[in-house]
Amino acid sequence: MDTDRLKEEKERGISIELGFAYLKLANGQTAGIIDVPGHERFIKNMLAGVGGIDIVLLVIAADEGVMPQTREHLDIIQLLNVNRGVVVITKKDLVDEDWLEMVTEDIRDFIKGTVMENAPLVSVSAVKGDGMNELLQVINQLAAESEIQTGKYTGPPRLPIDRVFTITGFGTVATGTLLSGAINTGDNLQIYPAGGIYRVRNIQVHGHKVSTAEAGQRVAINLSGLEIGELDRGQVLAAQGSLQPTHRLDVKLQFLKSAPKPLKHRARVRVYLGTAEILGRVILLDREELEPGAETYIQLQLEEPVAAARGDHLVIRSYSPMRTTGGGVVVDPTAIKHKRYREEIIKALKTAEKGTPAELLEQFLAANARLCTSADLATGTGLTVETVTGALRELLDRGHAVELLSEGEKTYLSVQVMVKWEDKIKQALSEYHQKYPLRDGYPKEELRSRFFPALSNKHFQMLLTGLEHTGSLDLRANSVAIGGFTPQPGSDQSTAIKRLEKIFLANPYQPPGWSEAVQEAGITKDDQEILNYLLNRGPLVKVADGMFFHQWALAEITALVKNHLSEKGELLLGELRDLLQTSRKYALPLLEYMDREKITRRVGDKRVAGRALSAIGKADH
């Protein structure tokens, strides 16, 4: 297959852009082949093609030998940890046996100490066909051993885009190597880091239409409703919500021995991740500069957002002149800004790099003070949902995490964070109860917005419910109290409350207004607190705005109304006024109150017995 599709490629006889072909293997599988440009000026394009490969064919011409760009290509293969491959020596028909043997020895020295050290060397002539059968045998053997057989590519679908084009009648098509999971026709995929969500209309694998594409395959996807300008090389198509765009990545960096000078703190570099090229700065966490050949943990501060997963390999090149100087592995794809020269941060990064799934989850939960679903944890740690489920069970059994539930949704929180939050809430409640001893509790929304603004109302309610189950808190309709708390008036307030009750009972059917009662009782402060307490706990009941009756008086009034209705079947406003020996000022609000409470029911100008009164009658009987 001729993979050079551009006019300038054909005119100049060299590859400039990525080319794509495929090969039927002996075991029936089809291998996708990515032809990357070899010229040093097109290393950027080369890097966009090698991110998802399992096997490398390192091609070296017999008549030229190892070239400068070959050295850079091998550095990149080494940094990306592509550990299966074959060295293909081409154009063997253009040199004699002695020259070929000399070139072969040079190549063996060249690959010594690299991931390609034990790779087979095959000499071929594309023109004469010499060595091609041997090369095919080697490729078949390497493919049979490939890690794609061992579950390396499990997880949600993720496709870094390396080419975008349009087809008349179909629309926008994106191609790439599917790194993990599977994509089905009809699936909805999200573009990262941009965020748009589109439906998969058609899928092709190696030129054939299929309903499902699997990890490791070269895939072409036709997306419904997508304009070509909305998608470009460097972006990623993945399951909705499975990645988290970020401007920061924590990385274990290997700095090449061949780098011309040390890497300084805050050096500007070009970062190659998947098919993307992004500018960024290197934040050295434990030193001021990194010597060639050394490795350390760094943070990449990127100028544009990226969407990465834990374990992704990347390459860095110097900003100018452009030269590959190092690369590494993404340790934390959702990193926060770190303070430098902190031992605990380096320790945490070591755990993030090499820890068990349970250790990774525990560290992630402790560092991210929020309620996380299983999907959140999978996205944040780069683990599969299945692995997260097992690790969570381990943490829950060991008492290192807590599970919070609400309406079928499960979220998880570090025990350390839970204890810290519990202490914060109890401290706030204690101060609140001391300041407002007559109130039921701290208003929920005020408590959330003041102390936990990052938590949604739903997650804050889940937290409170979890703490209520431990007995730490009591939840009321709209407030929160420390477990076992009951509003209790102080001695001065108790005296004031007794005076007020006496005042309201002195003339029960014509009670005073609140201000009048407060003045008569000699209360000079906390009058609104006392009023709210009396209304919430009894014995006062609000009948109308500014009108309060003692609950004993209302019980007596209800009994009188019940007896009247039993005898006459109906009640007029004037009859109630006379019955209570009160005025219209009180009788009308009382009737309206009893209507609301279903004690009476208005029919024209009259009242008849309501449902509540009928129920009272049955209970009395």
N, C-alpha and C positions, 0 to 999 in steps of 0.2 A: 504494500500500500504506500502511495506517495503521500506523506504527511505534511509536505510543504504546500500550503494552500494560498499563501500571499504572493502577489505579483513580484514584489521585490525579492522574496526568497528564491523564486524560480530564476530571476534574472541574475542574482548574485551567487546562486549555488550553495547557499548556507541557510541553516534554520535560524529564524529570528523569533518566531512565536512557538508556543507549544503545539505539537502535533499529536494526533491520536490514531491508534490502530488497535487491532485485537488478534489473538492467536488461539486456535483450538488446541488444547493440550491433550496428551495421551489418555488422561483419566476422564475425558469428557468435559472438563471444565473449560471455560473460556477466559484467557488472561487478557486484561486490558493493558495496552502498551502506551506509555507517554514518552514521546520523543521530545527531549528538551534541547534547547540551543546550546552549543558548546562554546561559542565565542565569548570571551571575557566581558564584552560590552553588554551581553544579554543575560548576565547572571541573575538579574532581577526576575526575568521570565523563567529561567531555569528553576529558581527557588519556588515559584508558584506551582510548579509541576511535581516536585519531588516530595511534598509534604505527606502524601497518603500512600506511598509505594511500599510494597513488601520485599521486593527483590530489585537490586540494581544491576544493570549491565553497564559496566564502566568501559567505554569504547576508546581505545588508543590506536592510532594509525601506526602501522609498522614502519612506514617511511619517515615519520616525524617523531615518534617516541613520546615521552612524557612532556607535555606543554605546561606553561604557567597556569592556564585555565584548568588543566587536568588536576593540578595540585589543589586549586581552590575547590573544584568539584569534590575531590576526595575529602577535603576538610569538612565540606557541607554534609556529605554522606556520614562522616564520623559524628558530627554534631547532632544529626537527626537520628543517629543510632539505627541506620538501616543495616542490619547485621547479616543479611543474606545477599549474595551476589556472585557475579562471575565477571572476570576481566576478559573482554573481547578484543583481541588484537586483529585489526582489520587490514586490508590491502596487502596480505602476505604475498600476493602474486607480484607485487612491485619491488620486492627485495629478495636477496639470495638467502640461503640457509644460515650462513655465518652471521649476517646482519640480523636476521630474525632471532637467532639464539642470543645475540648480544642485547637486543631490545627486550627480550623476554627476561633476561637476568636483571636488567635495569628496572623493569617493572616490578620484579619480585622484591628488590631492595626498596623500591618506592612504597610498596604496600605493607612492608614489614612493620609490625607494631600498631597496625590500624584494624578496623573492623573487617577489612578486606584481606587480612594477612593469609587466611586459609582458603580464600576463594579460588576456585579452579580457573586456570588460564586456558582459553581456547583461541587458536589462530584460525582466521577464516578469510576467504576471498568471496566477496559478494558477486564479483563478476564471473568467476569460474565455479562457485558453489562449494569450493573446498572447505571442509570443517563445519559446514552448516548442519549436517545431521548430528554431529557431536554436540554442537551448541544447543540444538533442540532437545537432545537427551538431558543435558545439564539443566536446562530450563525446566523440563518436566520433573526432574528429581527435586529441584529447589522448590517448585510450586507445591509438590506433594508434602513437603516438610513445612510449608509456610504456616505462620501463626494464625492465619485466618481459620485454620482447622481447629484451633484450641480455644475459641471463645474470646479472643482478644478484642473483638469488635462488638461486644454486647452493649446494650444501653439504648437510649433513644436515638432516632435517626439524626445524623449530622453530616451535611454535605457542603464543604468549602467550594465556592464557585470559582472556576478558572476560566470560563468562557461564557459569554452571553450574546445571543444573536436572535434574529426574527425569521420566521418562516411564513410565507404568504398563506393565509387561510388558517393558520394555527396561532400565530402571535409569538410571544417571547419564549425562548428556550434557554435554559441554563444547564451547563454541564459541570461535572466534577467527579471526584472519587468519593464514594459513600464510605465515611470513616466508621460508622457504627449503625446498628439498628437496621430497619427496613422501611421502605417507602412504598405505599400502595396508591393506586389510582383512587382519587376521591379524598385522600388525606388533606388536611390543612397544615401548611408549613409556614413558619414565621421567618422573616428575613432579619438576620442579626448583622450589625447592631441597629439597623434602621427601625425595625419593629412591625412592618406591614405583614398581614396574614393573608395567604392566598391558597386556593384549592388546586391540587394536582390534577390536571386534565388528562395528560398522556405521559407515559414513561417509555424510554428506549434504553436498552442495554446492548452495547456492541452492535448498534444498527438495527436491532429487532425490537418491535413493540412488545412490551410485557405489562402485566398487571402489578407486579411487585419487583422492586429492586432490593438487593441484599448487600450487606456490608462487604466492602472490598471490590465491588464492581464499579466500572466506569458507567456513569448514569447521565442521561439527557432527560430533563424534565420540562414539560410544557405546562406553564402556570396560567390559570384562568384569570383574566382581567388585569394582568400585570403589564405595565408599559416598560419598554426596554430601558428607559432612563432610571427606573426605580431599582435596578439590580445591576451589580458590577462585580468584576473580579475582586476578590478580597472579602466579600461578604459571605455569610453562611446561611444556608437553609437548614432549619432544624425544627424539631417538635416544639409546639407552642409552649412557652414558659420554661423550656429545658435549659436555657443558657441565660447568663446575666451579663449584659454589656458593662464594661468597666474601663477606666482610664489607668488602672494600676494592676500589675501582675507581680506576684512574688515568684522568683525564679532561682533555681540552682544553676549558676553560670560557670561554664568552662571557658577560660580565656586561652586562645591558641598560643602555643610556643612560638609560632611563626609571626605573631603580632609584632609590629615594628617598635612599639613603645607601650608603657604601662597604660592601663585604662583608669582615667581619673574620675573621682566622684563628680556626678552631674554632667558627665560627658554626653554630648548629643550623638545618638546613633540611629541607624536604620534597623528596624525590627521586622523580621520576616516570620510570620506565623500563619500556618495554613497556606492560603493563597494571597494573603494580605501583606502589604508593605506599609509600615507606620513609622513615623518619626517619634522619638522619645528620648528621655534622659535616664541614665543609669544612676540609681541611688545606691551607693555602697554603704552597707549597714554596719560594717565592722572595721573599716579602714578608709584611708584617703585615696589610695590608688591600688590597682590590682596588677601584679606583675604577669608578664607572658608565661603561660604554662600553669598558672594557678587557677583555683576554682573557689567560689564562695557563694553565699546567698546574697541576692540583690533584689531591689525593687525597681521595676521598669515603670517610669512615669510617662504615659503615652499622650501624644498630642491629639489623638482621635480615639474614640471608644473601640474596643474589640470585644469579641465573644470567644472565650477560650474555655478549655476544660482541663482539669488537673491531669498531669501526665503528658500534655501536648509538648512537642519539641519545637524549638524556635531557633533562629539564627540571627546574629547581629552583625552588621557591617559598619565600618566607620562612616561618618557622615561625608567627609571629603578628605582625601580621595576615597572613593568607594572600594572597600576591601573587606573580605570576610575576616573577622577577628575573634569570633567566639559564638557560643550558642548554649542552649541549656534546656531544662525541663521546667514547665509551669508547675509550681508547688501549690500556689493558691490563686485560682482564677478570679476570685472576688476580694482581692486584698484591700485592707484599709491602710491609711498612711501610718508609717512606723516612725518612732523616734530612734535615732541611730545610737550605736554603742550600747545596746541593751541585751544582756545575756539571755534574758527570758524570751526575747523575740527570736534570737537565733535558735534557741532550744525548741520553740514552738514550730519554727520552719523545718527543723530536722524531723519532728513528729509528723508534720504535714507531708514531708517527702517520703518517709519510710515507715510511718506508724501503721498499726493494724486498723481495719475499718472502724472498730469501736473507739480506738484512740483518736482517729480523725474526727469522728462524730462528736466525741466528748469535747475535743478542742474547739471544734467549729461552734458548738452550742455555747461554750463558755465565752468565746470571743464575740459571738453575735447575740447580744442581749435582746432576743425577740423570740416569739413563738414560731416554730418552724414546722411545716408539714413534712411528710416523707419526701415529697417532690422537691421542696426547698432544700432539704439536706442533700438529696442526690445532685441537684444543680450546684450547690455550694462546695461539695467535696469531690465531685467528679465520679462518685460511686454509682452503681446501678441501684434502682429502687429495691431490687431483691436483696442486694448486699446491705443496703441501709436498713431494711426490715430486720435482718438477722442481727446486725450490730446494735440496733435500738433495743431489741429484746435483751441482749447482753447488758447494756447500760441500765435498763430498767430493773433487771434482776439484781444487779450490783448496787442499786440505789444511787446511781450517778446521774440519772435523768428522771424527769417526771412526765407523765402523759396527761394532757388536759383535753376534755371532750366538750363538744357543744353541737347539738343537732346533727349528730353523726360524724362531724369533722373531728379529726384527731390532730393535736399539735403537741410539740415536745419542747421541753425547756431544761436547761442545765440545772441541777440541784443547787449548785453554787449561786446561780442567778436567782433561782426561786427563793432561797434563803435571804439573799441580799434584798430582793424586792419585798419580801414579807416584813423584814425589819424596817424598811423604809415606810411601808404602809402603816405598820403598827405604831411607829414613832409619830407619824402624821396624825393618826387617829387619837393617840394618847393626848397630844397637844390640843387637838380639836375638842375632845371631851372635857378637858380641863378648862378650856376657854368658854365652851358652850355646854354646860352640864345638863341643860334642859332639852337639848336637841337629840333626836333619835340617832343621828350619825352624820358623817361627812357626805355631802352630796356627791354621787358617783361621778358625774361628768366633770365637776370641779376638781375632784381628786385625780381623775385621769389626765385632764388637760394640764394640771399643774405639775404632776410628778411623772406621768408616762405619756407625753404627747405623741411619741412615735408609735404607740399601740393603737390599733383601731378599737372602736367601741366593742366589737365582737370579741377580739382577743383579750381586751381588758376584762370583759365579763367572764371569759373562760378562766382567766387568772384568779379573779375573785371567787368564782365557784370552786376552783381547786383549793384555795385557802380556806373556804368555808367548810369543806369536807374534812380538813384537818382540825377544825375547831378554833382556828386562829381568828376568824372573822364571823360576824353575823351580817347577812345581807337583808336589807329592807327593800321596799319597792324602788326607792330612788336614792337610797343612802347606804353607807357602810359603817359598821361599828366594830370595835374590838369584841371578840367572842365573850358573851356573858354580860355585856354592858347594858345597863338600864338607866335611862335618864333619872337623875336624883337631884332635887333642889337642895341648895345649902340651907343653913339654919335661917338666915334672913329671908330667903326666898320662900321657905316653908311657912314662915309667919305671915308673909304677904299673901300667899295663896289661901291660907285659912281666913284671913280678913276678907279677901275677895269673894270666897264662897259664901261667907256670912252676908255680905252685901247683896249678892245676887239672889240669895234665898229670902232676904228680908221682904222683898216684894216680888215674888216669883213670876207673876204674870205681867208685870210691868218693870222689867229689869232696867237698870241704868245703862247709858252708853259706856263704852270702855274707858274713855278719857275721864268721865265723871266717876266711874268706879275706882280707877287708879288714883285719882286725886283724893277721894274719900278714904282710901286705904293707906294713903301717905306713902305711896311708892314713887321713888325718884329716879330709878334706873331699872334696866332690864324688863321694862313693861311689855315690849313686844315678844321677848323671849318667854316671859311668863304666859302671855296670851297663847302663843304657839304650843307651849307645853300643855296648857289647860285644854286646848282644842284637840291635840294629838292623843293625850292620855285621859281626857275627861278632867273635870266634870262639865266643862262648858261645851255648848254646841252652837255653831254658827247657823242662824235661821235666815238672816239676810245681811247685806253689807252693813257693817256697823251695829248689828243687833245680835246679841248672844243671850242664850237661855241656859240655866242650869239644867243638867240632864234629869234631875229629880223632877223639876217643874215640867219638862216635856213629857215625862212618863205620866204625871198627873193629868196633863192636858189630853194626852192620848186616851187615858182611861175615861175621862169625861166625854170626849168625842165618841168613843165606842159605845158608851151607855146611851148617849143621845140618839145615835144612829140605830141602835137596837130598838129603841122605843118608837122613833118617828120615821126612820128610814132615810131621812135627808137632813142636811144642815145648811143654814144660811149664814152669811157673814155676820149679820146682826145677832143671830142666835149664839154664835160663838162669842161675840163681844159681851153679850149679857151673861153667858154661861161663866165666863172668866172674870166678869166685872172689870173689864179692861177697856181700852179705846180701840178705834179703827186702826190707829198707828201700829198696834201690836197684832190685832186680830187678822188683818189682811196678810202680812208676812207669814204669820203662823199657818194660815190656810194654804198659802202657796208652798210653804215648806212641806206640809203634810201631803200635798199633791205630788211633789217631787219624790217623797219617800213612799208613795203608793199607799199611805194610810187612808187618804181620801181620793176621790176621783171627781173632777168637775163635770157637771152636766148643766149647761146653761149657767144660771146664777146660783145653782145649788151644788152641794157636795153629797156624794153617796159613798158607801164603804169601798175602799180600795183593796187590792190584792193583799197588801201587807196586813191590813186590819183583819181581813178574813183569816189570814194565817195565824195572827195573834189570837183570834177567837177560838180556832181549832186547838191551838196549843193550850189555852186556858181550860178548854173543855176536857 
